[in-house]
């Protein structure tokens, strides 16, 4: 249900809020005393105990029957064939609590469904599930949108809290955080259920109400996990990260209390939620995000240039970096420049606040430079510019009328008419990851004295595997207010000084290790992973301590505490121990998980 206003009592549910409540001060348990129980083991809840939980949550407790069972039982049957077809539809995956958007990661993790799931519709449902998990010593999993490269929203033998149904969207014309001083000026904002996805939020905020909210580039990413992980969108250099826009959160902590976290209430928890990672400090059920004035336009540019030799390619990359530093290193530009092993520079950028003539004039020097060297370069895709009114950026009906190939629709019978997703993200639906690594690139590398070294490393990395340079995933060169807002989050401060994030990865279509007839090609996957690792090793020569973005990083990230959170980690660890002293909330490489087994079932130290 989406509506403009709803009563505050509905938003908070019938649960008594622990507003301003003190910290949870129980001591850490002895390591050998903590081990989660699995089905069939002593202590696993009885059928009557599960029924009691079901009654508490209005019958919305389900014993999971995995959708993929049809493929285990009959790999070539019609039902299995249909399932694998639908695994290319992110809405099919997102609406199925036994599936995840990522099928697994080579030698890292496998998608395995929970034993039971609470289909939460309120903070009260979440609180009941958390108290039950604590009482019975269960492994708990939290899932909203289900997008997690690192597999943080899946674990076998667990109880899942599924927030997908908590997806109300409320426009706030005059929002004041709870507990704020009387003279606090009201803000324009939007309150969003943690299970909502970005395409629906954009439609409500931008298409219908002519405002902007900083969300994700992928349309089907869940709001909750995106904000808690930091969250970048196409225009982060102008509006900052998603975490920086957080004004208030409703969150259920490990003691089953529903708390309001903002600048004035539970402020330590609030800071941790702004980039400290999803599923770590509690279960967020609603978030209120600041909205911004729309620019007049949004737009896209693209071109593709092929170099005819390795030397010419390195010169092309160097000239591109020089052009970027002089013309595009500002709040207007974002998205990707791809460096491909076949000596191709593939530019696919987004911009805001510019008109077409400005963009063409801005790019003319680069195009002229390439055109003047026909012996070295060929345009394999000509320069393209498209500019649209900003309020139509996520207008699904407008895309449909243009028969745009940029979007695809949820093709299931009776699917909601606004269930759209970008064609560019089709490869992420049901993918199996071979390897995926990221590294922030400092803006100091754009200095003329260092730029050639940057170009050499980028070209050397691209000789192994494609390098994606995400310009919006570094704040350097951006709006000063946006940078200040991100500085007040718990993310690694490397993001403030980076002009971009370099990402290298490899994947293939839906496949599950151990499933006959539907397994990934493990030999090919291993070779691809080796190429990605070799390429990233070239880039790390520029800055071995460059840091990484928690939502898009390696499962095997070295020194992950420092990579994800830098100097903030010690404070985040203290907040974790304050609100979750028994370690109920476990995610791979999450704050405070050093002393746990890799599956999250046993404390090891």
Secondary structure, DSSP 8 states (H G I E B T S, - for coil): ---S---HHHHHTTS-B-TT----------GGG-B---TTSTT---HHHHHHHHHHTTT-EEE---TTHHHHH-TTSHHHHHHHHHTT-HHHHHT-TT--SEEEETTTEE----SEEEE-SSHHHHHHHHHHHHHHT--EEEESS---TT-TT--TT-EEEE-TT---EEEEEEE--TT--TT---EEEEEEETT-BHHHHHIIIIITT-EE----SSTT-BHHHHHHH----TTHHHH--TGGGEEEEEEE-TTS-EEEEESSSSHHHHHHHTTS-TTSS-EEEEEEEE-EE--SEEEEEEEEEEESSHHHHHHHHHHHHHHHHHHT-STTEEEEEEEETTTEEEEEEEEES--HHHHHHHHHHHHHHHHT-TTTEEEEEEEEEEEEEGGGTT-HHHHHHTT-TTEEE--STT--TT-EEEGGGGGGTTEEEEEEEEEEEEGGGGSHHHHHHHHHHHHHHHTTS-EEEEGGG--TTS-HHHHHHHHTSSS-THHHHEEEEEEEEEEESS--TT-TT----HHHHHHHHHHHHHHHHHHHTT-TT---BTTBS-TT-TTHHHHHHGGGHHHHHHHHHHH-TT--B--TT-TT-TTB-TTSSBB--
